[in-house]
Amino acid sequence: MQDVMELVTGATGYIGTRLLRRLAGEGRGVRALARTPERLEPAVGVEPIRGDLVTGAGLARALDGCATAYYLVHSMEAASANGGGFGDRDRTAGERFAAAAADAGVERIVYLGGIEPAGGPKGAPLPLSAHLRSRLEVERILLDAVPGSTALRASIVIGAGSSSFRILVRLVERLRVLPLPAWRANRTQPIAERDVIEYLARTPSVPGAAGRSLDIAGPDVVTYGDMIGRIADAMGVGRMALGLGVSLTPPAAAVVAAVTGQPLELVRPLMESLESDLLPHDAGEAPRLYGIRPLHFDRSVDRALREWESLEPLGAR
Ligand SMILES: NC(=O)c1ccc[n+]([C@@H]2O[C@H](COP(=O)([O-])OP(=O)(O)OC[C@H]3O[C@@H](n4cnc5c(N)ncnc54)[C@H](OP(=O)(O)O)[C@@H]3O)[C@@H](O)[C@H]2O)c1
């Protein structure tokens, strides 16, 4: 066993898989916790551990001797799979993990969560979607239990495996006319997968990030409508946008789930988070602290589409 061990949870997920590859590639001592370790990508130097954050199974063993623990879990899956809604499951998972990490003497939990929307006109707080509320609740639980922890807060991650990006690409791929509800004018700052992995991998060696919540974002402010248009351009397809005056989230989510083939339990909470601007409070702070120059939106879309097509076919290209 290596002197310094790091634990990656959510190791079968989109971000977890890529982070695990990166840490193992650097020769860092890594444990990977998964409910189904058989699904982990085999990698030299990675010790798989079977565990479940909601039940707490396997946590003590996974955290034993770890200085850093990456928390990359969320529970947006059908309620019947694990009982309760995602908010309850994620609170339980966060509390179990936080207590076990504190007991094990972990120095830093590194968490990837969501951006807290900045205030509306005159600084009034904006209403939070259930998904963002839950992500911020888990962040608070983890930082309270292990005060040297770091929470990185991101909007949409642009990458071939990212659920939210995949939904947008599938819509462009499968619909010739794109009905865009009122939220099309809301703004956000998506971040390239490359940069998210860079921030996560470097966090344990950035002392100034300890005990902090930091917004991480790409350099471009885009509306959701622009994002869809620029993804269509990158795919080389013409699509007609049909602007609607209302948001229609519950019925629209059902249509989007059907068109994209993604579970409604995932699509609906993600769409509810489109209802307001989702902009970082200080987009310059994390790049300064980490020395990272984030990729532009169009470059990150090109990279993601290239990776996607190297793995599976993408129609309408
Ligand atoms: N992707 C984005 O655009 C984005 C943007 C901002 C923030 N984030 C944040 O990044 C983190 C990771 O997201 P992701 O996109 O990688 O999600 P993901 O692909 O859905 O992965 C979620 C992971 O959580 C695991 N998990 C769920 N319940 C668990 C439990 N009870 N015990 C142990 N593991 C459990 C899943 O394991 P199974 O394989 O067993 O289901 C899976 O490995 C989340 O906190 C998310 O909010 C993502």
The ligand as an SDF file (V2000), in Angstrom:
LIG
                    3D

 48 52  0  0  0  0  0  0  0  0999 V2000
  -22.0370   15.9790  -14.9190 N   0  0  0  0  0  0  0  0  0  0  0  0
  -22.2410   17.2850  -14.7030 C   0  0  0  0  0  0  0  0  0  0  0  0
  -22.5870   18.0520  -15.6390 O   0  0  0  0  0  0  0  0  0  0  0  0
  -22.0430   17.8480  -13.3180 C   0  0  0  0  0  0  0  0  0  0  0  0
  -22.1070   19.2420  -13.1770 C   0  0  0  0  0  0  0  0  0  0  0  0
  -21.9190   19.7900  -11.9050 C   0  0  0  0  0  0  0  0  0  0  0  0
  -21.7000   18.9760  -10.8180 C   0  0  0  0  0  0  0  0  0  0  0  0
  -21.6750   17.6190  -10.9870 N   0  0  0  0  0  0  0  0  0  0  0  0
  -21.5010   16.8160   -9.7870 C   0  0  0  0  0  0  0  0  0  0  0  0
  -20.4840   15.8550   -9.9500 O   0  0  0  0  0  0  0  0  0  0  0  0
  -20.7580   14.7110   -9.1450 C   0  0  0  0  0  0  0  0  0  0  0  0
  -20.6290   13.4630   -9.9960 C   0  0  0  0  0  0  0  0  0  0  0  0
  -21.5460   13.5810  -11.0750 O   0  0  0  0  0  0  0  0  0  0  0  0
  -21.5350   12.5930  -12.3230 P   0  0  0  0  0  0  0  0  0  0  0  0
  -22.0120   13.3880  -13.4910 O   0  0  0  0  0  0  0  0  0  0  0  0
  -20.2450   11.8570  -12.4050 O   0  0  0  0  0  0  0  0  0  0  0  0
  -22.6990   11.5930  -11.8860 O   0  0  0  0  0  0  0  0  0  0  0  0
  -23.0000   10.0770  -12.3270 P   0  0  0  0  0  0  0  0  0  0  0  0
  -22.3200    9.7400  -13.6070 O   0  0  0  0  0  0  0  0  0  0  0  0
  -24.4830    9.9270  -12.2590 O   0  0  0  0  0  0  0  0  0  0  0  0
  -22.3330    9.2230  -11.1750 O   0  0  0  0  0  0  0  0  0  0  0  0
  -22.9000    9.1400   -9.9150 C   0  0  0  0  0  0  0  0  0  0  0  0
  -22.1480    8.0830   -9.1410 C   0  0  0  0  0  0  0  0  0  0  0  0
  -22.7180    7.9780   -7.8350 O   0  0  0  0  0  0  0  0  0  0  0  0
  -22.7540    6.6040   -7.5080 C   0  0  0  0  0  0  0  0  0  0  0  0
  -23.7350    6.3520   -6.4510 N   0  0  0  0  0  0  0  0  0  0  0  0
  -25.0500    6.6830   -6.4320 C   0  0  0  0  0  0  0  0  0  0  0  0
  -25.5970    6.2740   -5.2850 N   0  0  0  0  0  0  0  0  0  0  0  0
  -24.6190    5.6740   -4.5620 C   0  0  0  0  0  0  0  0  0  0  0  0
  -24.5640    5.0550   -3.3000 C   0  0  0  0  0  0  0  0  0  0  0  0
  -25.6580    4.9470   -2.5310 N   0  0  0  0  0  0  0  0  0  0  0  0
  -23.3870    4.5470   -2.8650 N   0  0  0  0  0  0  0  0  0  0  0  0
  -22.2650    4.6320   -3.6360 C   0  0  0  0  0  0  0  0  0  0  0  0
  -22.2620    5.2120   -4.8510 N   0  0  0  0  0  0  0  0  0  0  0  0
  -23.4230    5.7220   -5.3130 C   0  0  0  0  0  0  0  0  0  0  0  0
  -23.1240    5.9340   -8.8090 C   0  0  0  0  0  0  0  0  0  0  0  0
  -22.8460    4.5620   -8.7110 O   0  0  0  0  0  0  0  0  0  0  0  0
  -23.6250    3.4090   -9.5420 P   0  0  0  0  0  0  0  0  0  0  0  0
  -22.7910    3.2310  -10.7800 O   0  0  0  0  0  0  0  0  0  0  0  0
  -23.6150    2.2560   -8.6240 O   0  0  0  0  0  0  0  0  0  0  0  0
  -25.0070    3.9280   -9.8320 O   0  0  0  0  0  0  0  0  0  0  0  0
  -22.1960    6.6770   -9.7490 C   0  0  0  0  0  0  0  0  0  0  0  0
  -20.9010    6.1210   -9.7130 O   0  0  0  0  0  0  0  0  0  0  0  0
  -22.1630   14.9280   -8.5510 C   0  0  0  0  0  0  0  0  0  0  0  0
  -22.0260   15.4350   -7.2520 O   0  0  0  0  0  0  0  0  0  0  0  0
  -22.7550   16.0040   -9.4590 C   0  0  0  0  0  0  0  0  0  0  0  0
  -23.7160   16.7850   -8.7980 O   0  0  0  0  0  0  0  0  0  0  0  0
  -21.8180   17.0440  -12.2120 C   0  0  0  0  0  0  0  0  0  0  0  0
  1  2  1  0
  2  3  2  0
  2  4  1  0
  4  5  1  0
  4 48  2  0
  5  6  2  0
  6  7  1  0
  7  8  2  0
  8  9  1  0
  8 48  1  0
  9 10  1  0
  9 46  1  0
 10 11  1  0
 11 12  1  0
 11 44  1  0
 12 13  1  0
 13 14  1  0
 14 15  2  0
 14 16  1  0
 14 17  1  0
 17 18  1  0
 18 19  2  0
 18 20  1  0
 18 21  1  0
 21 22  1  0
 22 23  1  0
 23 24  1  0
 23 42  1  0
 24 25  1  0
 25 26  1  0
 25 36  1  0
 26 27  1  0
 26 35  1  0
 27 28  2  0
 28 29  1  0
 29 30  1  0
 29 35  2  0
 30 31  1  0
 30 32  2  0
 32 33  1  0
 33 34  2  0
 34 35  1  0
 36 37  1  0
 36 42  1  0
 37 38  1  0
 38 39  2  0
 38 40  1  0
 38 41  1  0
 42 43  1  0
 44 45  1  0
 44 46  1  0
 46 47  1  0
M  CHG  2   8   1  16  -1
M  END
$$$$
